[in-house]
Amino acid sequence: MPIYLLDDSLRVIVYYDQVDCEYEDNICVSILEYCPDDEKIMRAGETNIYLTREQARQLGRALLEAADESCHTLEEQGG
């Protein structure tokens, strides 16, 4: 399932890459940027980052913790 960021100019897809199943880092974070060159934040239009199972879990936990903290901050501010 793609996740679109930055006004839909950045597509992020996370998936288990079965082709690379013999490697430890077989979870792919694929980032594709759709915008004019002068607006790009990445040099390449597409980048794949491969993570191990533990790295993917760490990233997931960090995102969930940040999201929880953001919710608590909004609640404290009355939002």
C-alpha positions as CSV (number, residue, x, y, z in Angstrom):
1,M,0.0,0.0,0.0
2,P,1.6,3.3,-1.1
3,I,1.9,6.2,1.3
4,Y,2.0,9.6,-0.3
5,L,3.9,12.5,1.4
6,L,4.7,16.1,0.7
7,D,1.6,17.0,-1.3
8,D,1.7,13.6,-3.1
9,S,5.1,14.3,-4.6
10,L,6.8,11.5,-2.7
11,R,5.5,7.9,-2.8
12,V,6.7,5.4,-0.1
13,I,6.1,1.7,-0.4
14,V,7.3,-0.8,2.2
15,Y,7.4,-4.5,1.3
16,Y,9.1,-7.9,1.8
17,D,11.2,-8.5,-1.3
18,Q,10.9,-12.2,-2.0
19,V,13.5,-12.0,-4.7
20,D,16.1,-11.1,-2.0
21,C,14.8,-13.7,0.5
22,E,18.3,-15.2,0.9
23,Y,19.6,-11.9,2.3
24,E,19.0,-10.6,5.8
25,D,18.0,-7.2,4.6
26,N,15.0,-8.1,2.5
27,I,12.5,-5.5,3.6
28,C,12.4,-2.7,1.0
29,V,11.5,0.9,1.7
30,S,11.0,2.2,-1.9
31,I,10.8,6.0,-2.2
32,L,9.8,7.6,-5.5
33,E,9.7,11.3,-6.1
34,Y,7.3,12.9,-8.5
35,C,8.2,16.6,-9.0
36,P,10.2,19.0,-11.2
37,D,14.0,18.8,-10.7
38,D,14.2,22.2,-9.1
39,E,11.8,21.0,-6.3
40,K,13.4,17.6,-5.6
41,I,14.7,16.7,-2.2
42,M,16.6,13.6,-3.4
43,R,19.2,13.4,-6.1
44,A,17.8,10.3,-7.6
45,G,14.1,10.1,-8.6
46,E,13.9,6.6,-6.9
47,T,15.7,5.2,-4.0
48,N,15.3,1.8,-2.3
49,I,16.5,1.2,1.2
50,Y,16.8,-2.4,2.3
51,L,16.3,-3.2,6.0
52,T,16.7,-6.3,8.2
53,R,13.7,-7.6,10.1
54,E,15.0,-6.0,13.3
55,Q,15.7,-2.6,11.6
56,A,12.2,-2.6,10.2
57,R,10.8,-3.3,13.7
58,Q,12.9,-0.5,15.2
59,L,11.7,1.9,12.5
60,G,8.1,0.9,13.1
61,R,8.4,1.3,16.8
62,A,10.1,4.7,16.4
63,L,7.3,5.9,14.1
64,L,4.6,4.6,16.5
65,E,6.3,6.3,19.4
66,A,6.5,9.6,17.6
67,A,2.9,9.3,16.5
68,D,1.8,8.6,20.1
69,E,3.8,11.6,21.4
70,S,2.3,13.8,18.7
71,C,-1.2,12.7,19.8
72,H,-0.5,13.4,23.4
73,T,1.0,16.8,22.6
74,L,-2.2,17.7,20.6
75,E,-4.4,16.5,23.4
76,E,-2.5,18.6,25.9
77,Q,-2.9,21.6,23.7
78,G,-6.7,20.9,23.4
79,G,-6.6,19.8,19.8
